[in-house]
Amino acid sequence: MRAVIQRVTRASCTVDQTVTGKIEQGLLVLLGIEEDDTAEDIRWLSQKLVNLRIFSDENGLMNKSVQDAKGNILLISQFTLFAQTKKGNRPSFIRAAKPENAKPLYTDMAQYLSTLLGKEVQLGIFGGDMKIDLLNDGPVTIIMNTKDKENH
């Protein structure tokens, strides 16, 4: 799994002019899923997301997690995070999981994050033509890959 995490003041997802998920302060998480991703990847990445200390404390230092800051999470499925652009000008998405494999992992990730966070995670529509509106705070943008867990 690959995630692009953005600390936001606000973020929302709209599909067909209907807001499907909306948060104030928190994290916008764009999530890409590969064919070989598992429940272990969900657990590892979810733990990292809720405990990642990228929110300011009373001294202006990044010492608080989204949980500490009482923030929210908007989780968006984004297969394009696995685009391969080495050859030609049209990206290949062959590394991205097929929808029938990715959707259950996306759903499980949302449920696990909700459990860890202690509140409902906001969502986009899997496979939908989503319009994402956000106000990046900082800006703070971090990229994580569950394949990196093996290197630590």
N, C-alpha and C positions, 0 to 999 in steps of 0.2 A: 504494500500500500504506500502510496505517496500522498502527502498532504501539504497544501499551501495554507498556512495559518496567518490570518491577518487580525491584528488587534483593532477593533473598531469602536467608534462611538455609537454607530447604528448600522444596521444592515437589514436588507429585506430581499425576498425572492418573490417574483411575480410570474405567473404562467397564465396566459390568455386573459390578461388584465385582472387576475385574481391573486391577491397576496397569499402565498402558501406558507410563508414563514417570515417572522419579523422579530428583531431583537434590538435592544438598546446596547449599552456597554457590554462588550464581550468579545467572542472570537467568531470570525467567519472562517469556516474550514472547508476548503475545496478538496475533495477526496477522490483520488484515482485508485482503482482496484485492478490488480493483476490476476491472471488465471490461478497462480499458485498461492494466493493469499488465503489465510486460514483464521480460525477463531483466535489463535495465539497472536496474530498480527493485530486483530481488533483489540484484544486486551492490552497489549503493549502500547499501541498508539493512543488508545483512550486514556490510559493512565498518564502518559506523557502530556496529553492535551490538557487534562484537568489540573495537572500539577506544574505545568510550565510557568515559571515565574517571570512574566513579562508585563505585569501591571505595576504601576507606581505605588510605592508606600508613602507614608507621611513625609519622608525626606526626599521624595522624587526619584528614588532608586527603584529599579525593576526587581522587586522582592515579593510581589504578590501573584498568586495564581488566579485564574478565572474564578475558581471556587472561593478563594480568599476575598476577592473583589466583589463577590456576589453577582458575577456577570453571567451572561448567557452564551449559548452556542447556536449558530446557524450552520447546519451541515448540508453541503451541496455535493452531489455526486458529479464528478467531472472526469470522464474517460480520457479527455484530451491531455491530461497530465502525463500520459504515457506515449505521447506523439514521438515518433522517430522521424528525424528530419535530415538524416545523413545523406540520403540519395534523393535527387530531384527536388521539386518544389512543392509537391503534395505530401503532407505528412501521412505516415502510416500509423495505424493504431492497433497493429497486430498484437502488441504486448498487453493491451487492455483486456480485462476479463469480458467474456460474453455476457450480455444482459441477464440471462437466466442464472449465471453464477454470481454476478456482481450484485444484483438487487437484494438477494437474501443477506449478503455480507453488509451491505449498506444499511439495511433495516436492523440487523443485529448490532451494528456499530452505534446507531442512533439510540437503541434501547439501552445498551451498556453505558454509553455516555450519560444518558438520562439518569440511570441508577447512580453512577459515580457523582454526578453533579447535584443530585437531589431535586431535580426539576426537569420538566420536559425540554428536550432539545428541539429547536425549530428546524424545519426541513424544506428542501426544494421538492420537486417532483422528479423521481428517477426517470431518466430518458426524456424529460420534457424540454420544451424550448423555453428555458428560464432566462429571465432578465434580473440581474443582480444589481442592487443599488447599495452602496456602502460609503461610509465616511471612515477612511483608514485613520487610525489614531497614532500619530508619531511622525511618520509612518513606521509601523512595526510589522514586518512580514518575515515569516520563517518557513523554511521548507524542511519537511521531515520525510524519511523513507524507512519503512520497517525493515528493509534489508540492512540498514545501518545498525540494528540492534545486535547483529552477529559480530560486529567489529568492536564491541565494548565488553 
